[in-house]
Amino acid sequence: MRTSHKKKTVSRAAFKSKAAGMQTVKQDARLLDAEKFLLPTYKRPPVVMTHGRGAYVFDATGKRYLDFLGGIAVNALGHAHPRVVKVIRREAARAIHLSNLYHNARQGPLARKLAAWSGLDRVFFTNSGTEAIDGAMKLARLVARKPEEAPGTAAKQHRFLALENSFHGRTFGAISVTSTEKYRLPFAPVVPGAEFVRFNDVADLESKFDGTICAILLETIQGEGGIHPVSEVFWNRARALATQHGALLIADEIQCGLGRTGRYFAYQKFSSKPDIALIAKPLAAGLPLGAILTSEAVASRVSPGMHGTTFGGGPLACATALEFLETVESEKLLENIRARGAELREGLAKLAAKFDFIREIRGEGLMVGVELSVEGAPFVAEAMQRGLLINCTHDFTLRLLPTFIINRAQVREFLRLFELILATTPQQASASDSGKTAESARVAHAAAR
Ligand SMILES: *Cc1c(COP(=O)(O)O)cnc(C)c1O
């Protein structure tokens, strides 16, 4: 392992691992157990991560990594943030779980703050993003059902529109509105009635939106799809058509929401609001928590017993989420996100001028995609060797999701490392000769038309 290029990273353990090479790591019994006993749902490098501090993560050999993935947009306050650690200690000693049959002291105040951030009125807490998506789809079906339609039958207005290149999660509801076929087709039949609209294509949206649609779901900025923002004209048209047909506009802000763009919600750059906004990833600083945020009009159709959850909105997770939101406010992190994001994109633009295989830099705030004309995976592997965590989405887009507390020096450290990685990674198949067409490249093309 190459750790010696940075003096600071050479701890005694890292030196040992460097001397012994990757073999040592491979024989880690915890890793062998994982490979033998887990379902093979993830292809992972042979490294066991053990802990983190601030913007850095450490593996079992003591090697340090600059974390520009943030646990896939979850660790917005980095690792072991003192305020997060303190609140978890305090709350764990009070109550981890009390059940949703009673009020707890944290749900109400957290819901109040989320309403203030989002401009929406009411909240339902879930344990994950995909549960928030499924819950929102149920709400859309509920709201569109007419009183004269018999319960248990398909209402006339029961279909969903989603976008090409979308990702909404892994449960049945979520995969039925997720366009990537490998996530959906092996599990068919999925929830019936979903149809995909070409990304940012207003004409296609208009041709597919009719009185059978109960909701249009969209990521305000597509995350897994390669960091593609929905255009203002598309958003406005989706809002107008939803209102006209009595359907819901559902904004999936699970990745792009809660500050990531430098605004509380990504949709706040538009002049209108969605009927439902969904959040999860960074909400409870790494504890599992998601939420459905919605209007009074939608909430008025819900009655006790229709929907629920055992774990969702527990006091420990909610107290931690409240601490996260208060930290974003009191430490003025939106300003930091905007300033560090601007420095990051400026540095990346310089690199794009230097390396001709960088096709485009996209994103806002601290949600950035670097689209390459060659496969991204070798760059991710090289980055890991050099002590940097990033990932690659849709084969050709390197994705950066650093923590909200990243500082100027860490942005510079990233740019220095990233340049080295771009310069030394052996390049493999290009987008054109690998035979694969990046769906994300097609999306960019569609968006340009
Ligand atoms: C991660 C993600 C989801 C799914 O969230 P889980 O917590 O993994 O279920 C849904 N939508 C978007 C945009 C996401 O990034």
The ligand as an SDF file (V2000), in Angstrom:
LIG
                    3D

 15 15  0  0  0  0  0  0  0  0999 V2000
  -29.9820    6.4810   -1.0270 C   0  0  0  0  0  0  0  0  0  0  0  0
  -31.1630    6.9640   -1.7530 C   0  0  0  0  0  0  0  0  0  0  0  0
  -32.4150    6.3510   -1.6010 C   0  0  0  0  0  0  0  0  0  0  0  0
  -32.6170    5.1200   -0.7510 C   0  0  0  0  0  0  0  0  0  0  0  0
  -32.3120    5.3560    0.5820 O   0  0  0  0  0  0  0  0  0  0  0  0
  -32.0280    4.0850    1.5730 P   0  0  0  0  0  0  0  0  0  0  0  0
  -31.8730    4.7260    2.9170 O   0  0  0  0  0  0  0  0  0  0  0  0
  -30.7940    3.4300    1.0600 O   0  0  0  0  0  0  0  0  0  0  0  0
  -33.2100    3.1980    1.5020 O   0  0  0  0  0  0  0  0  0  0  0  0
  -33.4830    6.8890   -2.2750 C   0  0  0  0  0  0  0  0  0  0  0  0
  -33.3350    7.9710   -3.0630 N   0  0  0  0  0  0  0  0  0  0  0  0
  -32.1530    8.5990   -3.2240 C   0  0  0  0  0  0  0  0  0  0  0  0
  -32.0610    9.8070   -4.0870 C   0  0  0  0  0  0  0  0  0  0  0  0
  -31.0180    8.1050   -2.5970 C   0  0  0  0  0  0  0  0  0  0  0  0
  -29.8430    8.6940   -2.7870 O   0  0  0  0  0  0  0  0  0  0  0  0
  1  2  1  0
  2  3  1  0
  2 14  2  0
  3  4  1  0
  3 10  2  0
  4  5  1  0
  5  6  1  0
  6  7  2  0
  6  8  1  0
  6  9  1  0
 10 11  1  0
 11 12  2  0
 12 13  1  0
 12 14  1  0
 14 15  1  0
M  END
$$$$
